[in-house]
Amino acid sequence: MTSTNEYAMVLTGDLATFSQIQHAAQSQGLAVVWGRDYGNTQQKIPADGKLRFVIADLSDNRIDCKAIFEAVQSAHPNAKLIAFGPHVQENRLRQAAEAGFHAVMTRGRFFHDLNKVFVLS
């Protein structure tokens, strides 16, 4: 169990995807919370916790990029929002970029660069 108060939030419905991201985040000293929607998942972060990253898996059609961006900007304005999804879902990738996510990439690029994702400042 980590003693950090800095968190990465992973929004995905896929356990294997979460596990890969969790490992990379923990290697950078971050605690990790997992869920399918921002509202319920953010409640897992203690009051003194600092949300540093929100990672959204766009292959889950329940992910509402605009709503997530607005909620995160309101509650955690310094958090970095990163979205990834299948290259064939161009509309979903574009929606995340238009919503204001700091980084949007294909699934392949995200996992290729996973060890670098959590060192973004």
C-alpha positions in Angstrom: 0.0 0.0 0.0 1.4 3.4 -1.0 1.5 6.3 1.4 1.3 9.0 -1.3 -1.5 11.5 -1.4 -1.1 12.0 -5.2 -3.5 10.1 -7.3 -4.1 8.9 -10.9 -7.7 8.1 -11.8 -8.3 5.4 -14.5 -11.6 5.4 -16.2 -12.1 2.1 -18.0 -14.3 -1.0 -17.8 -11.4 -3.3 -18.7 -9.5 -4.9 -15.8 -6.4 -5.8 -18.0 -6.2 -2.2 -19.2 -6.4 -0.9 -15.6 -3.7 -3.3 -14.4 -1.2 -2.1 -17.0 -1.9 1.6 -16.2 -1.9 0.9 -12.5 1.5 -0.6 -12.6 3.0 2.3 -14.6 1.4 4.9 -12.2 2.5 3.2 -9.1 6.1 3.0 -10.5 6.0 6.8 -10.5 4.8 6.9 -6.9 1.1 7.6 -7.5 -1.8 5.9 -5.8 -4.4 4.7 -8.3 -8.2 4.7 -8.2 -10.3 2.9 -10.8 -13.9 3.2 -12.0 -16.1 3.6 -15.0 -17.3 7.1 -14.3 -15.7 10.2 -12.8 -18.5 11.0 -10.2 -18.3 7.7 -8.3 -14.5 7.2 -8.8 -13.5 10.6 -7.5 -15.2 9.7 -4.2 -12.4 7.1 -3.7 -9.8 9.9 -3.3 -9.4 11.1 0.3 -10.1 14.8 1.1 -6.4 15.5 1.4 -5.6 13.6 -1.9 -4.3 15.5 -4.9 -5.6 14.2 -8.3 -2.7 14.5 -10.7 -3.9 12.5 -13.7 -7.2 11.3 -15.2 -6.8 8.6 -17.8 -9.9 7.9 -19.9 -10.3 4.8 -22.1 -12.4 6.0 -25.0 -13.3 2.4 -26.0 -15.9 2.6 -23.2 -18.8 4.6 -24.8 -20.0 5.6 -21.4 -17.0 8.0 -21.1 -18.4 11.6 -21.6 -15.3 13.6 -22.4 -16.9 17.0 -22.0 -18.5 16.2 -18.7 -15.3 14.7 -17.3 -13.2 17.7 -18.4 -15.6 20.2 -16.8 -15.8 18.3 -13.5 -12.0 17.8 -13.3 -11.3 21.4 -14.2 -13.7 22.6 -11.5 -12.5 20.3 -8.7 -8.8 19.6 -9.7 -7.7 22.3 -12.1 -4.1 21.1 -12.1 -4.8 17.5 -13.0 -3.7 16.3 -16.4 -6.4 14.7 -18.5 -5.3 12.0 -20.9 -7.6 10.0 -23.3 -6.8 7.1 -25.5 -8.8 4.9 -27.8 -8.8 2.7 -30.8 -7.5 4.4 -33.9 -10.8 3.5 -35.8 -12.8 5.6 -33.3 -11.7 8.9 -34.8 -14.8 10.7 -33.5 -14.2 9.7 -29.9 -10.6 10.9 -30.1 -11.7 14.2 -31.7 -14.3 14.6 -28.9 -11.7 14.3 -26.2 -9.4 16.8 -28.0 -12.2 19.3 -28.5 -13.3 18.8 -24.8 -9.9 20.1 -23.8 -8.0 16.9 -22.7 -4.3 17.6 -22.4 -3.3 14.6 -24.4 -5.3 12.4 -26.8 -3.8 9.4 -28.5 -4.5 6.1 -30.0 -4.5 3.0 -27.9 -1.3 1.7 -29.5 0.6 5.0 -28.9 -0.7 5.2 -25.3 0.6 1.8 -24.4 3.8 2.3 -26.3 4.5 5.4 -24.3 2.9 4.2 -21.0 6.1 4.5 -19.0 6.3 8.2 -20.0 2.7 9.2 -19.4 3.0 9.8 -15.7 6.1 12.0 -16.0 4.1 14.7 -17.8 4.2 17.8 -15.7 
